[in-house]
């Protein structure tokens, strides 16, 4: 299994700086690391996460990380 810190570092190396998603116990360790990032938004459902990610992309032309 990949460690949360390794995964976050890999994502950041790809230039991804915006994170959004639905909190989930399976992703607890990853979410704990992501919470420290400036650009992080919790949502209540998957559709809202995708909408936030799309809005971010349309505004900045940068790829977001949407975790579900």
C-alpha positions as CSV (number, residue, x, y, z in Angstrom):
1,X,0.0,0.0,0.0
2,X,1.3,3.5,-0.8
3,X,1.8,5.9,2.1
4,X,-0.4,9.1,2.1
5,X,2.7,11.3,2.2
6,X,4.2,9.6,-0.9
7,X,0.9,9.9,-2.8
8,X,0.6,13.6,-1.9
9,X,4.2,14.3,-2.9
10,X,3.6,12.4,-6.3
11,X,0.5,14.5,-7.0
12,X,2.3,17.8,-6.1
13,X,5.2,16.9,-8.4
14,X,2.7,16.8,-11.2
15,X,1.8,20.4,-10.4
16,X,-1.5,19.7,-8.8
17,X,-2.3,22.2,-6.0
18,X,-6.1,22.2,-5.7
19,X,-7.8,19.4,-3.8
20,X,-11.5,18.6,-3.4
21,X,-13.6,15.6,-2.4
22,X,-15.9,13.8,0.0
23,X,-14.4,12.8,3.3
24,X,-14.2,9.1,3.7
25,X,-12.7,6.8,6.3
26,X,-10.7,4.8,3.6
27,X,-8.9,8.0,2.6
28,X,-8.4,9.3,6.2
29,X,-4.6,9.4,6.1
30,X,-4.6,11.1,2.7
31,X,-7.2,13.7,3.7
32,X,-5.3,14.4,6.9
33,X,-2.2,15.4,4.8
34,X,-4.4,17.3,2.2
35,X,-6.1,19.4,5.0
36,X,-2.8,21.2,5.5
37,X,-2.9,22.5,1.9
38,X,-4.1,26.0,1.2
39,X,-6.5,25.0,-1.7
40,X,-8.7,22.3,-0.2
41,X,-12.5,22.1,-0.2
42,X,-14.7,19.5,1.4
43,X,-17.9,18.7,-0.4
44,X,-21.0,16.7,0.7
45,X,-21.4,14.6,-2.4
46,X,-19.4,13.5,-5.4
47,X,-21.2,15.8,-7.9
48,X,-20.2,18.8,-5.9
49,X,-16.6,17.7,-5.9
50,X,-16.6,17.3,-9.6
51,X,-18.3,20.7,-10.1
52,X,-15.7,22.3,-7.8
53,X,-12.9,20.7,-9.8
54,X,-14.4,21.7,-13.1
55,X,-14.8,25.3,-11.9
56,X,-11.2,25.4,-10.7
57,X,-10.0,24.1,-14.1
58,X,-12.1,26.5,-16.1
59,X,-10.8,29.4,-14.0
60,X,-7.1,28.5,-13.9
61,X,-6.5,25.9,-16.7
62,X,-4.8,23.8,-14.1
63,X,-5.7,20.2,-13.2
64,X,-7.3,19.6,-9.8
65,X,-7.2,16.5,-7.6
66,X,-10.7,15.2,-7.0
67,X,-10.8,12.4,-4.5
68,X,-13.9,10.3,-4.1
